[in-house]
């Protein structure tokens, strides 16, 4: 792609972020400001102007999914060679294997599951999942077992066992890995950093290979990853990081957003550019999302026209709330619309059970993200296993045991476990009411019947039920945020000012996922372990309600200009939702030809829905195409260039709707 085309469709800030010659460069990019678009175009722009060779570029991400997406976008930008895009782990592992192989050393096995190894150790202090989280935090912070108790105390970590016992379990885990001759993902990072720091020839070879470093989501970097990044960089300035301090939500896992916020101090001479334009959400959504962070904190400027004022609904009970969300989801789903335009966002996995039940009862297809189906969650599996041990007994006799388990988890601050167990206890009571003679062994089948044993299919058109954390990086036209209660938002164990600030950012992330419609809700009572518990609204509902009241006031008088603007928008929306026929016909002809060539039905090349969406949006560049819902890395790779050619040829002068 040529220089001017790389800059097409970018605003002034984005253009500067793509073209600024500064090194090192830090791009502070707010929610919905087009991070990926900017990062990929910067790499391509530097390749085009000759200041970077693609095969010497290393672009680092935190998830495999992000790496795949970025790789596909770069591929579609038509670079001569493909840059290396990967997670810290994947790149470090590849380099280490070469390092060992070149020196004739055996390559140790890679431990795939910490939890499985921890489960095999005797006398554990904590549930394996919680222990794994502590080990990961300690490794991320480069804290060895002997310093764990002190460091965990300093950071006020909520751990359901004496810290010394956790430290012992951590040490036992390290010993067991050594005994088995395996390394885990954290070892991979640490060993790669050590090799680079101690072996000048190895460091020189890697630094020669990767001369231009780019890091996405830099606010999520932890000290161990940062050490590795510095080892890769050496003393060279060619580093570009992109991140958003207002979306830093992994402090609990060891991330340290100060690497981003102090970038200019740590790198004298660095250039910092900021992206504040938001292309995703209506000004109304952004107004609320900003209110959560506090006055003057959010710098986002809406690039979209007005939309609906978000709603805040208080329900009497959690069951009413789930039913209310389901009813609202139905209302927001006109005939022919897709369910995956909507998502329900919750703070904890434990809140999902009730929503799952309500969606199943209403026959609305749904998909869970960031959580396994109830029956596969560790707390539920453990509980069913322990109830099933020993002679069979009536379920009624086991109800108290379930309550006790949930209570224990709650007392220990394991909110997710407690929520899962409470959902299980609630379903057990439903079964007991339906069949008072049911044996304990009937519970598994009953739960499977109520919420689906395997969960709904991964693909397909479905409402997404997502935790705030798992929603990061995603967007939906309609977003329902549930359970805005003290204890969930902020989470009960967030007691320090730092933890509380992270909870605000987490809610900011959740709210900024909404494009058009945002519905917030909470319940005044919730059934936790067969007990009705009174709930207080989230403290963040105060600024949110105030912000909403301002918006509602502004919307009320509807002066004539606003009426006119609204009518114009309605007209524009109506035109936008009517797919331009000429382009659509051309896309259909291209699809038929592409399908004929490989002898598959046309819908295999591109579904009707995606085709209609491409026709509606008329994307003129690879970023815009990649942002069409349903266009994944594979489609982009296989058909991206051809699709863009068809659009360019047939879209004519028609304005591309967002
Ligand atoms: N210059 C632009 N013109 C039109 N739309 C844009 C532009 N830049 C970004 N967008 C749109 O803005 C939306 C948000 O972009 P993107 O998902 O890349 O944001 P982000 O910075 O990664 O956000 P977040 O951090 O909140 O996930 C996308 O739907 C994208 O199509």
Boltz pocket constraint, residues with backbone or C-beta under 6 A from the ligand:
constraints:
  - pocket:
      binder: B
      contacts: [[A, 9], [A, 10], [A, 11], [A, 14], [A, 29], [A, 30], [A, 31], [A, 32], [A, 33], [A, 34], [A, 35], [A, 36], [A, 37], [A, 244], [A, 247], [A, 278], [A, 279], [A, 280], [A, 472], [A, 473], [A, 474], [A, 512], [A, 623], [A, 624], [A, 627], [A, 658]]
      max_distance: 6.0
